[in-house]
Amino acid sequence: MFDAHANLPDYAHVKGDRHAELGLITEIVLRKAFKVEPSECTMVEIGSFRGESTEFWCKNFKKVYAVDPWQNGYDAEDGSSGGAPMELVEKEFDLRTKEYQDNGKLVKHKKTSMEAVDLFEDNSLDFVYIDGNHIYEYVKEDIDKWRPKTKILAGHDMGWIDANGINSVFRACRDFFNRPPDGVLPDTSWVYHLERYEENTVWTTTKTNDLIPRNTYGNSWFDLIPNYKGAV
């Protein structure tokens, strides 16, 4: 469907620049591949931390809802969980996003993902980006509960290994979708266009006459497993 590594804009090659990384989603995936204009879309970000990514979403989307409890101790494998007192992290978020909170473009929900999900009606959102608690059970729950709310579901850290040694994001996506994402980007973001899920699914026959669902790149989950430690 789209090649996230081809014809990248210049800013996409700036290593470690979160705005540049997320620019691939807006430019290559949403605008180019999906023909969606972010400035006309409403989105939810699950997991905002210091607000670097939130700031980017606010610059590109019509309306942004940031969901984060700003609580320490949620995942022993996640440096963000214990790397800094969350009250300081939250203050940095508020300073960075003050302009957008003041003008109403950004609505902050200091809640867990599951506390916030019922604030939104089914099919009321254009885009949801999951980057919260990376433990498998939580990623799985996020996908399950937020999937009905949105047209496009995406997230971060496709290769994450959680505190239990499980490739949590990969496995959670595999448990809920019959084929891999429409694309996995260089920063490990993944994206599904839920309204076009069926038409973007390609069925192929194996040597044993089994029908295997693949994305439009021709990749099945089986093809991707060698790239993800702990996926099986």
C-alpha positions in Angstrom: 0.0 0.0 0.0 2.8 2.4 0.8 6.5 2.3 1.3 7.4 4.3 4.4 11.1 4.1 3.5 10.8 5.6 0.0 10.8 9.2 -1.0 11.0 10.5 2.6 10.9 14.2 3.2 14.2 15.7 4.4 13.1 16.2 7.9 12.3 12.5 8.3 16.0 11.7 8.4 16.8 13.7 11.6 17.7 11.0 14.0 16.0 11.2 17.4 13.6 14.0 16.4 10.2 12.8 17.5 8.5 15.5 15.4 10.4 14.2 12.3 9.5 10.6 13.1 5.8 11.4 13.5 5.9 13.4 10.3 6.1 10.2 8.4 2.6 9.3 9.7 1.0 12.6 8.6 2.8 12.9 5.3 3.5 9.4 4.1 0.6 7.4 5.7 -2.3 9.8 6.2 -1.9 12.3 3.4 -0.2 10.2 0.7 -1.5 6.7 1.3 -4.8 7.2 3.0 -5.7 10.5 1.4 -6.7 11.9 4.8 -6.1 15.5 5.9 -5.0 15.6 9.5 -6.0 19.2 9.9 -9.6 18.1 9.5 -9.3 15.2 12.0 -9.9 14.6 15.7 -7.5 12.3 17.5 -6.7 10.7 20.9 -3.1 10.2 22.1 -2.8 7.4 24.7 0.4 8.1 26.6 1.7 11.7 26.4 4.5 11.9 28.9 6.4 15.2 28.4 4.3 16.2 25.5 6.8 16.2 22.6 4.5 14.0 20.5 1.4 15.9 21.8 2.9 19.1 20.5 3.4 17.6 17.1 -0.2 16.3 17.0 -1.5 19.7 18.0 0.3 21.3 15.1 -1.2 18.9 12.6 -4.6 17.9 13.8 -7.9 19.8 14.2 -8.5 18.5 17.8 -6.3 16.5 20.1 -7.2 14.6 23.3 -4.2 13.7 25.5 -4.8 10.7 27.8 -2.1 10.0 30.5 -2.4 9.4 34.3 1.2 10.7 34.9 1.9 7.9 37.4 5.2 6.2 38.1 5.7 2.5 38.4 3.6 1.0 35.6 6.3 -1.1 33.8 9.7 -2.1 35.1 11.1 -2.3 31.6 10.0 1.2 30.6 12.5 3.9 31.6 9.8 6.5 31.4 8.0 4.7 34.2 10.6 5.5 36.9 13.0 7.8 35.1 11.6 11.0 36.6 8.9 12.0 39.1 5.7 12.2 37.2 4.6 15.4 38.8 7.6 17.1 37.1 7.0 15.3 33.8 3.4 16.5 33.9 4.5 20.1 34.6 6.8 19.9 31.5 3.8 18.6 29.5 1.7 21.5 30.6 4.3 24.1 29.8 5.0 22.6 26.4 1.3 22.4 25.5 0.0 25.5 27.3 -0.8 27.4 24.0 -3.0 24.5 22.8 -4.7 23.9 26.1 -5.5 27.6 26.4 -7.0 27.8 22.9 -9.0 24.6 23.3 -7.3 22.7 20.5 -5.9 20.3 23.1 -8.0 18.6 25.9 -6.0 17.0 28.6 -7.4 13.9 30.4 -5.4 13.0 33.5 -6.7 9.4 33.4 -5.7 5.9 32.5 -6.6 4.7 29.1 -9.5 2.6 30.4 -10.8 5.5 32.5 -10.9 7.7 29.5 -12.2 5.4 26.8 -15.8 5.7 27.7 -15.7 9.4 27.3 -15.8 8.8 23.5 -18.6 7.4 21.5 -18.0 4.6 19.0 -16.9 5.9 15.6 -16.4 9.4 16.9 -12.7 9.7 16.3 -10.6 9.8 13.1 -7.3 8.7 14.6 -6.0 7.0 17.8 -2.3 6.6 18.6 -1.5 4.1 21.4 1.8 4.7 23.3 0.9 4.0 26.9 1.5 1.1 29.2 3.5 -1.4 27.0 2.8 -4.6 29.1 1.0 -7.1 26.9 -2.3 -7.2 28.8 -2.5 -3.4 28.7 -1.7 -3.0 25.0 -4.2 -5.8 24.2 -6.9 -4.0 26.2 -6.1 -0.6 24.6 -6.5 -2.1 21.1 -9.7 -3.9 22.1 -11.4 -0.9 23.7 -10.2 1.9 21.4 -10.6 0.1 18.1 -14.4 0.8 17.9 -13.9 4.5 18.6 -11.8 5.4 15.5 -11.4 5.1 11.7 -7.6 4.7 11.9 -5.8 3.0 14.8 -2.0 3.4 15.2 0.6 3.1 17.9 4.3 3.0 18.8 7.0 0.4 19.6 6.1 -2.5 17.4 9.2 -4.4 18.7 8.7 -3.7 22.4 9.7 -6.5 24.9 7.8 -6.0 28.1 8.7 -6.9 31.7 7.5 -10.5 31.1 9.7 -11.0 28.1 6.8 -10.8 25.7 6.9 -8.9 22.4 3.8 -7.1 23.7 2.8 -4.8 20.9 3.4 -7.2 18.1 1.5 -10.0 19.9 -1.4 -7.7 20.9 -1.8 -6.6 17.3 -1.6 -10.2 16.1 -4.2 -11.3 18.6 -6.7 -8.7 17.3 -6.0 -8.4 13.6 -6.1 -11.1 11.0 -3.0 -9.7 9.2 -0.2 -7.2 9.9 -0.6 -3.5 9.9 -1.0 -1.5 6.7 2.5 -0.3 7.5 5.2 -0.3 10.1 7.3 2.8 10.0 11.1 3.3 10.7 10.3 4.6 14.2 8.3 1.4 14.9 5.0 3.1 14.6 2.2 0.9 13.2 -1.0 1.9 11.4 -4.3 0.2 10.5 -7.0 1.9 8.4 -10.0 0.2 10.0 -12.6 1.4 7.5 -10.5 -0.1 4.7 -9.3 -3.2 6.6 -11.1 -5.7 4.5 -10.1 -4.2 1.1 -6.5 -3.9 2.3 -6.4 -7.6 3.2 -5.0 -9.9 0.5 -5.6 -13.6 0.7 -3.0 -16.0 -0.8 -2.8 -19.7 -1.1 0.2 -21.6 0.4 1.8 -24.7 -0.9 -0.5 -26.7 1.4 -3.5 -24.9 0.0 -4.1 -22.9 3.2 -5.4 -19.4 2.7 -3.2 -16.9 4.5 -4.3 -13.2 5.1 -1.6 -10.7 4.2 -1.4 -6.9 4.1 -1.0 -5.1 0.8 2.8 -5.6 1.0 2.2 -9.3 0.9 3.3 -9.8 4.5 1.6 -12.2 6.8 2.2 -12.5 10.6 4.3 -15.6 9.9 6.6 -13.6 7.6 7.2 -10.9 10.2 7.9 -13.2 13.2 11.6 -13.6 12.5 12.0 -9.8 12.9 10.5 -9.7 16.4 12.2 -11.4 19.3 9.8 -13.1 21.6 6.9 -12.9 19.1 6.0 -16.6 19.3 
